[in-house]
Amino acid sequence: MAQPDYQSLSVCLAEAAQEFALCRNAPSAITNRALINFINELRDELRRTEAETRAHIDEAKREIETLCTDILSRMEEASETNAIARLHNSRISKLETAFRPLRDHQNVVPDIFPANGYALLTLNYYELNTLLEKYQFFENGCPRRYLLAKFIGVANHEYYYSNEDCYE
């Protein structure tokens, strides 16, 4: 039958005595309570911060929805205004008759919008491209003046057809 190893038992009991002696250094129940209170305070602060953050996010969502509604309304206004302008421009038969300007995607009439057919004929390359870009009209092709005339609704847009307006 096996017998205990008294040498090992002595070493183990000595180590256990040292560990028990170290128990004096363990935090007291009061310190543990303070730690628990601190953790609870942190949790409460996190909950308040989360609630504030959610409120800010909800407010930002409302502001974004309002902006989107405003933008869509402006786009709708521009679309309706442009439809009326195209209808007006489609009835023009003389170069000196004033065009009704179209609004761009920001609901603004570009400064260089041609006043009439004569003004459309005198637009240079830069002005033509600037106008087409303002209307987000990126269709490739030429002549550019013909494309612009057609885009703004001019009925006799063929009059503005010229190979001189083809730019590379």
Backbone as a printed PyTorch tensor [residue, N CA C, xyz], in Angstrom:
tensor([[[  0.8290,  -1.1470,   0.0000],
         [  0.0000,   0.0000,   0.0000],
         [  0.8910,   1.2330,   0.0000]],

        [[  0.4150,   2.2830,  -0.7450],
         [  1.2380,   3.4760,  -0.9010],
         [  1.1650,   4.3220,   0.3560]],

        [[  2.2570,   4.9410,   0.6780],
         [  2.3720,   5.7780,   1.8710],
         [  2.4940,   7.2460,   1.4380]],

        [[  2.0070,   8.1810,   2.2580],
         [  2.1240,   9.5940,   1.9060],
         [  3.5760,  10.0300,   1.8640]],

        [[  3.8370,  10.9990,   0.9810],
         [  5.1770,  11.5820,   0.8620],
         [  5.1820,  12.8080,   1.7700]],

        [[  5.7570,  12.6440,   2.9540],
         [  5.7260,  13.7040,   3.9450],
         [  6.5100,  14.9360,   3.5080]],

        [[  7.5020,  14.7140,   2.7320],
         [  8.2990,  15.8480,   2.2200],
         [  7.4120,  16.7260,   1.3210]],

        [[  6.6660,  16.1260,   0.3760],
         [  5.7800,  16.8750,  -0.5230],
         [  4.6470,  17.5150,   0.2690]],

        [[  4.1330,  16.7830,   1.2330],
         [  3.0560,  17.3110,   2.0540],
         [  3.5310,  18.5270,   2.8280]],

        [[  4.7170,  18.5200,   3.3290],
         [  5.2930,  19.6280,   4.0690],
         [  5.4410,  20.8530,   3.1680]],

        [[  5.8950,  20.6340,   1.9510],
         [  6.0700,  21.7410,   0.9870],
         [  4.7070,  22.3460,   0.6510]],

        [[  3.7190,  21.5150,   0.4110],
         [  2.3800,  21.9890,   0.0620],
         [  1.7640,  22.7790,   1.2100]],

        [[  1.9170,  22.2980,   2.4340],
         [  1.3550,  23.0130,   3.5800],
         [  2.0590,  24.3530,   3.7920]],

        [[  3.3450,  24.4070,   3.5250],
         [  4.0940,  25.6660,   3.6470],
         [  3.5900,  26.6680,   2.6040]],

        [[  3.3570,  26.2100,   1.3790],
         [  2.8380,  27.0940,   0.3170],
         [  1.4330,  27.5820,   0.6760]],

        [[  0.5820,  26.6860,   1.2170],
         [ -0.7710,  27.0660,   1.6130],
         [ -0.7180,  28.1120,   2.7220]],

        [[  0.1990,  27.9760,   3.6610],
         [  0.3360,  28.9440,   4.7610],
         [  0.7350,  30.3040,   4.2090]],

        [[  1.6480,  30.3050,   3.2200],
         [  2.0500,  31.5790,   2.6070],
         [  0.8620,  32.2440,   1.8900]],

        [[  0.0480,  31.4620,   1.1910],
         [ -1.1040,  31.9990,   0.4680],
         [ -2.1410,  32.5480,   1.4490]],

        [[ -2.3790,  31.8240,   2.5770],
         [ -3.2910,  32.3300,   3.5850],
         [ -2.7880,  33.6400,   4.1670]],

        [[ -1.5120,  33.7800,   4.3240],
         [ -0.9410,  35.0170,   4.8560],
         [ -1.2020,  36.1830,   3.8990]],

        [[ -1.2050,  35.8740,   2.6130],
         [ -1.4540,  36.9220,   1.6170],
         [ -2.9140,  37.3680,   1.5780]],

        [[ -3.8120,  36.6060,   2.1580],
         [ -5.2280,  36.9610,   2.1650],
         [ -5.4720,  38.2850,   2.8770]],

        [[ -4.5630,  38.6790,   3.7520],
         [ -4.6930,  39.9680,   4.4220],
         [ -4.6560,  41.1200,   3.4210]],

        [[ -3.9730,  40.8900,   2.3030],
         [ -3.8380,  41.9360,   1.2830],
         [ -5.0740,  42.0300,   0.3680]],

        [[ -5.9920,  41.0960,   0.4590],
         [ -7.1930,  41.1010,  -0.3930],
         [ -8.0730,  42.2850,  -0.0100]],

        [[ -8.7680,  42.9200,  -1.0400],
         [ -9.6210,  44.0750,  -0.7160],
         [-10.7630,  43.6660,   0.1980]],

        [[-11.1570,  44.6070,   1.0020],
         [-12.2270,  44.3220,   1.9530],
         [-13.5760,  44.4140,   1.2470]],

        [[-14.6260,  44.0520,   1.9330],
         [-15.9800,  44.1000,   1.3920],
         [-16.3640,  45.5380,   1.0830]],

        [[-15.8420,  46.4900,   1.8820],
         [-16.1360,  47.9030,   1.6420],
         [-15.5520,  48.3260,   0.2970]],

        [[-14.3150,  47.9220,   0.0210],
         [-13.6730,  48.2510,  -1.2400],
         [-14.4300,  47.5990,  -2.3890]],

        [[-14.8580,  46.3680,  -2.2220],
         [-15.6370,  45.6800,  -3.2560],
         [-16.9420,  46.4310,  -3.5170]],

        [[-17.5920,  46.9490,  -2.4710],
         [-18.8500,  47.6850,  -2.6160],
         [-18.6020,  48.9620,  -3.4070]],

        [[-17.5020,  49.6310,  -3.1140],
         [-17.1650,  50.8610,  -3.8260],
         [-16.9390,  50.5670,  -5.3100]],

        [[-16.2890,  49.4430,  -5.5830],
         [-16.0420,  49.0480,  -6.9690],
         [-17.3680,  48.7520,  -7.6810]],

        [[-18.2720,  48.0780,  -7.0160],
         [-19.5820,  47.7740,  -7.5940],
         [-20.3690,  49.0690,  -7.8400]],

        [[-20.3070,  50.0040,  -6.8750],
         [-20.9830,  51.2990,  -7.0570],
         [-20.4080,  52.0510,  -8.2610]],

        [[-19.0960,  52.0360,  -8.3930],
         [-18.4460,  52.7100,  -9.5200],
         [-18.8940,  52.0890, -10.8480]],

        [[-18.9560,  50.7680, -10.8850],
         [-19.4040,  50.0760, -12.1060],
         [-20.8570,  50.4450, -12.4150]],

        [[-21.7030,  50.5080, -11.3990],
         [-23.1060,  50.8830, -11.5960],
         [-23.2230,  52.3170, -12.1080]],

        [[-22.3900,  53.2340, -11.5620],
         [-22.3930,  54.6120, -12.0360],
         [-21.9770,  54.6860, -13.5030]],

        [[-20.9630,  53.9120, -13.8540],
         [-20.5210,  53.8730, -15.2510],
         [-21.6400,  53.3690, -16.1560]],

        [[-22.3190,  52.3200, -15.7220],
         [-23.4130,  51.7570, -16.5090],
         [-24.5250,  52.7930, -16.6960]],

        [[-24.8710,  53.5150, -15.6090],
         [-25.9020,  54.5530, -15.7040],
         [-25.4690,  55.6700, -16.6540]],

        [[-24.2150,  56.0640, -16.5680],
         [-23.6890,  57.1090, -17.4640],
         [-23.7330,  56.6370, -18.9160]],

        [[-23.3960,  55.3810, -19.1530],
         [-23.4740,  54.8390, -20.5130],
         [-24.9080,  54.8460, -21.0230]],

        [[-25.8570,  54.5170, -20.1690],
         [-27.2640,  54.5400, -20.5700],
         [-27.7130,  55.9580, -20.9220]],

        [[-27.3050,  56.9510, -20.0930],
         [-27.6500,  58.3470, -20.3930],
         [-27.0130,  58.7870, -21.7110]],

        [[-25.7590,  58.4360, -21.9060],
         [-25.0620,  58.7960, -23.1410],
         [-25.7240,  58.1410, -24.3460]],

        [[-26.1140,  56.8910, -24.1980],
         [-26.7980,  56.1880, -25.2850],
         [-28.1200,  56.8770, -25.6100]],

        [[-28.8710,  57.2720, -24.5920],
         [-30.1460,  57.9480, -24.8120],
         [-29.9260,  59.2920, -25.5110]],

        [[-28.9090,  60.0380, -25.0740],
         [-28.6050,  61.3220, -25.7200],
         [-28.1830,  61.1070, -27.1690]],

        [[-27.3700,  60.0950, -27.3970],
         [-26.9140,  59.8010, -28.7580],
         [-28.0810,  59.4220, -29.6490]],

        [[-28.9700,  58.5910, -29.1330],
         [-30.1600,  58.2190, -29.9080],
         [-31.0090,  59.4500, -30.2260]],

        [[-31.1330,  60.3570, -29.2700],
         [-31.9100,  61.5800, -29.4980],
         [-31.2550,  62.4230, -30.5910]],

        [[-29.9230,  62.5350, -30.5620],
         [-29.2040,  63.2890, -31.6020],
         [-29.3680,  62.6270, -32.9640]],

        [[-29.2960,  61.3240, -32.9930],
         [-29.4600,  60.5890, -34.2600],
         [-30.8730,  60.7900, -34.7920]],

        [[-31.8680,  60.7110, -33.9160],
         [-33.2570,  60.9170, -34.3480],
         [-33.4480,  62.3250, -34.9010]],

        [[-32.8540,  63.3200, -34.2370],
         [-32.9430,  64.7060, -34.7110],
         [-32.2560,  64.8520, -36.0710]],

        [[-31.0910,  64.2190, -36.2240],
         [-30.3800,  64.2700, -37.5100],
         [-31.2080,  63.6070, -38.6070]],

        [[-31.8630,  62.5000, -38.2860],
         [-32.7260,  61.8300, -39.2630],
         [-33.8670,  62.7510, -39.6980]],

        [[-34.4710,  63.4470, -38.7190],
         [-35.5630,  64.3720, -39.0520],
         [-35.0610,  65.5040, -39.9540]],

        [[-33.8720,  66.0230, -39.6520],
         [-33.3040,  67.0990, -40.4730],
         [-33.0170,  66.6090, -41.8830]],

        [[-32.4820,  65.3960, -42.0050],
         [-32.1900,  64.8220, -43.3210],
         [-33.4820,  64.6210, -44.1030]],

        [[-34.5110,  64.1150, -43.4500],
         [-35.8030,  63.9220, -44.1190],
         [-36.3670,  65.2550, -44.6060]],

        [[-36.2360,  66.2950, -43.7820],
         [-36.7050,  67.6210, -44.1790],
         [-35.9310,  68.1280, -45.3850]],

        [[-34.6070,  67.9750, -45.3460],
         [-33.7810,  68.4090, -46.4790],
         [-34.1470,  67.6430, -47.7430]],

        [[-34.3370,  66.3370, -47.6190],
         [-34.7050,  65.5270, -48.7840],
         [-36.0440,  65.9810, -49.3520]],

        [[-36.9840,  66.2680, -48.4820],
         [-38.2900,  66.7370, -48.9340],
         [-38.1450,  68.0730, -49.6660]],

        [[-37.3350,  68.9750, -49.1020],
         [-37.1050,  70.2730, -49.7450],
         [-36.4450,  70.1080, -51.1050]],

        [[-35.4430,  69.2480, -51.1760],
         [-34.7330,  69.0250, -52.4370],
         [-35.6680,  68.4320, -53.4760]],

        [[-36.4400,  67.4300, -53.0720],
         [-37.3880,  66.8200, -54.0080],
         [-38.4320,  67.8310, -54.4730]],

        [[-38.8660,  68.6860, -53.5620],
         [-39.8360,  69.7130, -53.9270],
         [-39.2400,  70.6750, -54.9480]],

        [[-37.9890,  71.0870, -54.7110],
         [-37.3220,  71.9770, -55.6650],
         [-37.1370,  71.2990, -57.0140]],

        [[-36.7650,  70.0260, -56.9730],
         [-36.5780,  69.2950, -58.2270],
         [-37.9020,  69.2020, -58.9760]],

        [[-38.9880,  68.9770, -58.2390],
         [-40.3160,  68.8970, -58.8410],
         [-40.6840,  70.2400, -59.4640]],

        [[-40.4090,  71.3270, -58.7140],
         [-40.6830,  72.6630, -59.2320],
         [-39.8860,  72.9130, -60.5040]],

        [[-38.5910,  72.5740, -60.4680],
         [-37.7390,  72.7760, -61.6430],
         [-38.2370,  71.9490, -62.8050]],

        [[-38.6520,  70.7240, -62.5410],
         [-39.1400,  69.8480, -63.6000],
         [-40.3920,  70.4280, -64.2480]],

        [[-41.3300,  70.9060, -63.4180],
         [-42.5520,  71.5030, -63.9460],
         [-42.2480,  72.7890, -64.7110]],

        [[-41.3790,  73.6260, -64.1250],
         [-40.9900,  74.8720, -64.7770],
         [-40.3170,  74.5850, -66.1070]],

        [[-39.4490,  73.5750, -66.1320],
         [-38.7480,  73.2290, -67.3720],
         [-39.7010,  72.6790, -68.4230]],

        [[-40.6970,  71.9370, -68.0080],
         [-41.6710,  71.4160, -68.9690],
         [-42.4370,  72.5640, -69.6230]],

        [[-42.8070,  73.5490, -68.8080],
         [-43.5080,  74.7240, -69.3450],
         [-42.5790,  75.5150, -70.2640]],

        [[-41.3120,  75.6610, -69.8500],
         [-40.3430,  76.3990, -70.6720],
         [-40.1270,  75.7010, -72.0140]],

        [[-40.0140,  74.3790, -71.9980],
         [-39.8350,  73.6410, -73.2530],
         [-41.0560,  73.8120, -74.1650]],

        [[-42.2280,  73.7890, -73.5710],
         [-43.4460,  73.9930, -74.3520],
         [-43.4340,  75.3870, -74.9850]],

        [[-43.0790,  76.3840, -74.1990],
         [-42.9800,  77.7520, -74.7080],
         [-41.9430,  77.8220, -75.8370]],

        [[-40.7620,  77.2610, -75.5910],
         [-39.6720,  77.3330, -76.5660],
         [-40.0140,  76.5720, -77.8450]],

        [[-40.8580,  75.5660, -77.7290],
         [-41.2050,  74.7740, -78.9180],
         [-42.0930,  75.5580, -79.8880]],

        [[-42.6870,  76.6280, -79.4050],
         [-43.5850,  77.4230, -80.2520],
         [-42.8690,  78.5990, -80.9140]],

        [[-41.5700,  78.7380, -80.6520],
         [-40.8190,  79.8720, -81.1900],
         [-40.4120,  79.5730, -82.6340]],

        [[-40.6710,  80.5380, -83.5100],
         [-40.2970,  80.3490, -84.9150],
         [-39.3190,  81.4200, -85.4040]],

        [[-39.1060,  82.4760, -84.6380],
         [-38.2020,  83.5540, -85.0400],
         [-37.0070,  83.6110, -84.1010]],

        [[-35.8420,  83.9200, -84.6690],
         [-34.6210,  83.9720, -83.8780],
         [-34.6510,  85.0450, -82.7900]],

        [[-35.3810,  86.1240, -82.9990],
         [-35.3830,  87.2190, -82.0270],
         [-36.3850,  87.0060, -80.8850]],

        [[-37.2170,  85.9760, -80.9790],
         [-38.1930,  85.7070, -79.9160],
         [-37.4730,  85.1280, -78.6960]],

        [[-37.8190,  85.6670, -77.5450],
         [-37.1380,  85.2680, -76.2960],
         [-37.4510,  83.8240, -75.9150]],

        [[-36.4010,  83.1260, -75.4920],
         [-36.5700,  81.7870, -74.9370],
         [-37.0420,  81.9090, -73.5050]],

        [[-37.7670,  80.9180, -73.0490],
         [-38.0510,  80.7920, -71.6250],
         [-36.9510,  79.8860, -71.0660]],

        [[-36.1760,  80.3880, -70.1080],
         [-35.0200,  79.6080, -69.6240],
         [-35.4220,  78.3790, -68.8080]],

        [[-34.5690,  77.3660, -68.8760],
         [-34.7500,  76.1540, -68.0760],
         [-33.9170,  76.2710, -66.8110]],

        [[-34.4020,  75.6610, -65.7560],
         [-33.6630,  75.6510, -64.4860],
         [-32.7840,  74.4020, -64.4270]],

        [[-31.6620,  74.5260, -63.7300],
         [-30.7670,  73.3740, -63.5890],
         [-31.2310,  72.5090, -62.4210]],

        [[-30.4360,  71.4890, -62.0720],
         [-30.8310,  70.5560, -61.0170],
         [-30.8930,  71.2100, -59.6300]],

        [[-30.3380,  72.4300, -59.5110],
         [-30.4210,  73.1650, -58.2490],
         [-31.5400,  74.2150, -58.2930]],

        [[-32.3860,  74.1210, -59.3390],
         [-33.5220,  75.0140, -59.5150],
         [-33.0850,  76.4550, -59.7630]],

        [[-31.9680,  76.6060, -60.4690],
         [-31.4140,  77.9270, -60.7750],
         [-31.2610,  78.0510, -62.2860]],

        [[-31.5640,  79.2350, -62.8020],
         [-31.3470,  79.4970, -64.2220],
         [-29.8860,  79.9020, -64.3980]],

        [[-29.1290,  79.1970, -65.2340],
         [-27.7220,  79.5670, -65.4550],
         [-27.6090,  80.9760, -66.0380]],

        [[-26.5950,  81.7040, -65.5950],
         [-26.3750,  83.0790, -66.0490],
         [-26.2040,  83.1730, -67.5580]],

        [[-25.6290,  82.1530, -68.1600],
         [-25.3130,  82.2380, -69.5940],
         [-26.3860,  81.6100, -70.4690]],

        [[-27.5770,  81.4020, -69.9220],
         [-28.6570,  80.8530, -70.7410],
         [-28.9500,  81.8400, -71.8690]],

        [[-29.0220,  81.3580, -73.1120],
         [-29.2390,  82.2770, -74.2340],
         [-30.6370,  82.9020, -74.1910]],

        [[-30.6780,  84.2120, -74.4590],
         [-31.9440,  84.9400, -74.3940],
         [-32.8700,  84.5800, -75.5470]],

        [[-32.2880,  84.2690, -76.7110],
         [-33.0860,  83.9600, -77.8920],
         [-32.2360,  83.1490, -78.8750]],

        [[-32.7700,  82.9390, -80.0630],
         [-32.0570,  82.1420, -81.0580],
         [-30.7350,  82.7620, -81.4930]],

        [[-30.7100,  84.0890, -81.6160],
         [-29.4560,  84.7530, -81.9740],
         [-28.3870,  84.4910, -80.9100]],

        [[-28.7760,  84.6050, -79.6430],
         [-27.8220,  84.3680, -78.5490],
         [-27.3450,  82.9200, -78.5500]],

        [[-28.2500,  81.9990, -78.8830],
         [-27.8640,  80.5820, -78.9550],
         [-26.8270,  80.3640, -80.0550]],

        [[-26.9880,  81.0810, -81.1660],
         [-26.0380,  80.9500, -82.2820],
         [-24.6670,  81.5210, -81.9520]],

        [[-24.5970,  82.4440, -80.9960],
         [-23.3140,  83.0850, -80.6780],
         [-22.6010,  82.4480, -79.4850]],

        [[-23.1930,  81.4390, -78.8630],
         [-22.5020,  80.7670, -77.7410],
         [-21.2200,  80.1190, -78.2440]],

        [[-20.1480,  80.2890, -77.4730],
         [-18.8890,  79.6440, -77.8510],
         [-18.8140,  78.2390, -77.2470]],

        [[-17.7330,  77.5500, -77.5640],
         [-17.5400,  76.1650, -77.1170],
         [-17.6560,  76.0540, -75.6030]],

        [[-16.9700,  76.9270, -74.8840],
         [-16.9750,  76.8870, -73.4230],
         [-18.3910,  77.0930, -72.8820]],

        [[-19.0990,  78.0780, -73.4090],
         [-20.4510,  78.3680, -72.9360],
         [-21.4090,  77.2130, -73.2250]],

        [[-21.2840,  76.6280, -74.4110],
         [-22.1300,  75.4770, -74.7510],
         [-21.9240,  74.3370, -73.7590]],

        [[-20.6620,  73.9870, -73.5430],
         [-20.3690,  72.8720, -72.6340],
         [-20.7610,  73.1960, -71.1990]],

        [[-20.5430,  74.4490, -70.7880],
         [-20.9300,  74.8410, -69.4270],
         [-22.4320,  74.6860, -69.2370]],

        [[-23.2040,  75.1450, -70.2000],
         [-24.6590,  75.0020, -70.1020],
         [-25.0730,  73.5360, -70.0710]],

        [[-24.5160,  72.7480, -70.9610],
         [-24.8800,  71.3260, -70.9930],
         [-24.5120,  70.6390, -69.6780]],

        [[-23.3680,  71.0090, -69.1030],
         [-22.9690,  70.4220, -67.8140],
         [-23.8960,  70.8790, -66.6880]],

        [[-24.2900,  72.1560, -66.6900],
         [-25.1960,  72.6490, -65.6440],
         [-26.5190,  71.9050, -65.6540]],

        [[-26.9300,  71.4810, -66.8450],
         [-28.1680,  70.7120, -66.9460],
         [-27.9140,  69.2180, -66.8120]],

        [[-26.6980,  68.8730, -66.4580],
         [-26.2910,  67.4680, -66.3170],
         [-26.6470,  66.6930, -67.5720]],

        [[-26.3920,  67.3130, -68.6900],
         [-26.6550,  66.7320, -69.9970],
         [-25.3140,  66.3030, -70.5540]],

        [[-24.9610,  65.0450, -70.3350],
         [-23.6360,  64.5640, -70.6870],
         [-23.6470,  63.6810, -71.9270]],

        [[-24.7000,  63.7750, -72.6990],
         [-24.7900,  62.9400, -73.8870],
         [-23.6750,  63.3130, -74.8540]],

        [[-22.9570,  62.3100, -75.3000],
         [-21.9090,  62.5720, -76.2770],
         [-22.5520,  62.7860, -77.6300]],

        [[-21.9500,  63.6020, -78.3740],
         [-22.4640,  63.8180, -79.7140],
         [-22.2040,  65.2280, -80.1830]],

        [[-22.4790,  65.4240, -81.4220],
         [-22.3250,  66.7370, -81.9840],
         [-23.3950,  66.8940, -83.0380]],

        [[-23.7190,  68.0630, -83.3620],
         [-23.1360,  69.2980, -82.8360],
         [-23.7450,  69.6670, -81.4870]],

        [[-22.9470,  70.2650, -80.6510],
         [-23.3520,  70.5920, -79.2850],
         [-24.4860,  71.6270, -79.2690]],

        [[-24.4290,  72.6230, -80.1300],
         [-25.4550,  73.6670, -80.1810],
         [-26.8160,  73.0540, -80.5360]],

        [[-26.8100,  72.1130, -81.4570],
         [-28.0270,  71.4040, -81.8650],
         [-28.5920,  70.6160, -80.6740]],

        [[-27.7040,  69.9390, -79.9320],
         [-28.1420,  69.1760, -78.7610],
         [-28.7600,  70.0970, -77.7050]],

        [[-28.1280,  71.2660, -77.4940],
         [-28.6650,  72.2120, -76.5130],
         [-30.0170,  72.7460, -76.9720]],

        [[-30.1290,  73.1070, -78.2460],
         [-31.4010,  73.6240, -78.7670],
         [-32.5070,  72.5790, -78.6020]],

        [[-32.1850,  71.3560, -78.9220],
         [-33.1590,  70.2730, -78.7890],
         [-33.5280,  70.0750, -77.3120]],

        [[-32.5190,  70.1440, -76.4290],
         [-32.7300,  69.9450, -74.9970],
         [-33.6400,  71.0150, -74.4090]],

        [[-33.4870,  72.2810, -74.8380],
         [-34.3090,  73.3460, -74.2590],
         [-35.6790,  73.4420, -74.9260]],

        [[-35.9020,  72.5930, -75.9370],
         [-37.2310,  72.4840, -76.5120],
         [-37.4700,  73.2720, -77.7840]],

        [[-36.4250,  73.8360, -78.3650],
         [-36.6100,  74.6340, -79.5810],
         [-37.1010,  73.7160, -80.6980]],

        [[-38.2360,  74.0990, -81.2930],
         [-38.8700,  73.2490, -82.3050],
         [-38.0230,  73.1490, -83.5650]],

        [[-37.4690,  74.2510, -83.9920],
         [-36.6570,  74.2310, -85.2130],
         [-35.1790,  74.0410, -84.8720]],

        [[-34.9040,  73.0520, -84.0170],
         [-33.5280,  72.8240, -83.5730],
         [-32.6030,  72.4400, -84.7230]],

        [[-33.1660,  71.9870, -85.8420],
         [-32.3350,  71.6420, -86.9980],
         [-31.5920,  72.8740, -87.5100]],

        [[-32.1690,  74.0600, -87.2840],
         [-31.5450,  75.3070, -87.7170],
         [-30.1930,  75.4920, -87.0450]],

        [[-30.0170,  74.9200, -85.8680],
         [-28.7920,  75.0940, -85.0870],
         [-27.7800,  73.9870, -85.3650]],

        [[-28.0770,  73.1530, -86.3420],
         [-27.1870,  72.0460, -86.6720],
         [-26.0210,  72.5730, -87.4930]],

        [[-24.8210,  72.3510, -86.9990],
         [-23.6220,  72.7750, -87.7150],
         [-22.4790,  71.8670, -87.3090]],

        [[-21.7600,  71.3630, -88.2860],
         [-20.6160,  70.5160, -87.9710],
         [-19.4830,  71.2810, -87.3100]],

        [[-19.5650,  72.6130, -87.3580],
         [-18.5430,  73.4260, -86.6960],
         [-18.6170,  73.2520, -85.1730]],

        [[-19.7520,  72.8010, -84.6690],
         [-19.9210,  72.6240, -83.2320],
         [-19.4230,  71.2670, -82.7460]],

        [[-18.8250,  70.4910, -83.6140],
         [-18.3010,  69.1960, -83.1960],
         [-16.8980,  69.3980, -82.6650]],

        [[-16.7370,  69.1070, -81.3750],
         [-15.4460,  69.2910, -80.7380],
         [-14.9730,  67.9400, -80.2100]],

        [[-13.7400,  67.7740, -80.2450],
         [-13.1540,  66.5450, -79.6950],
         [-12.7230,  66.7970, -78.2810]]])
